């Protein structure tokens, strides 16, 4: 799993899902069944995007939970000199 690629795809999926909701929210609130009948391709793509979004969140969580590095964009601006010193090299 490439965390940088995963983050890139997560951000794209998030934008697609948000745009769908913004575009069709009123129609969905009025009558979801009519919307599904009148917009089957859009609904199918939306559901595929939601599924991909969930898969990417799960993959990134599994990667990072098991010691994987964070996506490069998340490490920009981090000051690594503020990390605690390795206790095995400190004098005590």
C-alpha positions in Angstrom: 0.0 0.0 0.0 1.4 3.4 -1.0 0.2 5.9 1.6 0.9 8.9 -0.7 -1.2 7.4 -3.5 -3.9 6.4 -1.0 -4.1 9.9 0.4 -4.3 11.3 -3.1 -7.2 9.0 -4.0 -8.9 9.7 -0.7 -8.9 13.4 -1.4 -10.2 12.8 -4.9 -13.0 10.5 -3.7 -13.9 12.9 -0.9 -14.3 15.7 -3.5 -16.4 13.5 -5.8 -18.7 12.4 -2.9 -19.1 16.0 -1.7 -19.9 17.2 -5.2 -22.5 14.5 -5.7 -24.2 15.4 -2.4 -24.1 19.1 -3.2 -25.5 18.5 -6.7 -28.3 16.1 -5.8 -29.1 16.7 -2.1 -32.5 18.4 -2.7 -33.6 15.6 -5.1 -32.5 12.9 -2.6 -34.4 14.6 0.2 -37.6 14.9 -1.9 -37.8 11.3 -3.1 -34.8 8.9 -3.0 -36.6 6.2 -5.0 -37.5 8.6 -7.8 -33.9 9.8 -7.8 -32.6 6.3 -8.1 -34.9 5.6 -11.0 -34.1 8.8 -12.9 -30.3 8.8 -12.2 -29.2 5.2 -12.1 -25.7 5.8 -13.4 -25.0 8.7 -11.0 -26.2 6.7 -8.1 -24.2 3.7 -9.1 -21.0 5.8 -9.4 -21.7 7.4 -6.1 -22.1 4.0 -4.4 -18.8 2.8 -6.0 -17.1 6.0 -4.8 -18.3 5.5 -1.3 -17.1 1.9 -1.4 -13.7 3.0 -2.6 -13.5 5.7 0.0 -14.2 3.2 2.8 -11.6 0.8 1.3 -8.9 3.6 1.2 -9.7 4.7 4.8 -9.4 1.1 6.0 -6.1 0.5 4.1 -4.5 3.7 5.3 -5.6 3.0 8.9 -4.2 -0.5 8.7 -0.9 0.8 7.2 -0.4 3.4 9.8 -1.6 1.3 12.7 1.1 -1.3 11.9 3.9 1.2 11.9 3.8 2.4 8.3 5.0 5.9 7.5 2.5 8.8 7.0 1.8 10.2 3.6 4.4 12.7 2.4 1.9 15.6 2.3 1.1 15.0 6.0 4.8 15.3 7.0 5.4 18.7 5.3 6.3 21.3 7.9 6.9 18.9 10.7 9.9 19.7 12.8 11.5 16.3 13.5 14.0 17.9 15.9 11.1 18.2 18.5 10.8 14.4 18.7 11.9 12.8 22.0 15.5 11.6 22.1 16.1 7.8 21.9 16.3 6.7 25.5 18.9 4.1 24.6 21.4 6.9 23.8 20.6 9.3 26.5 22.7 9.5 29.6 21.0 8.8 32.8 
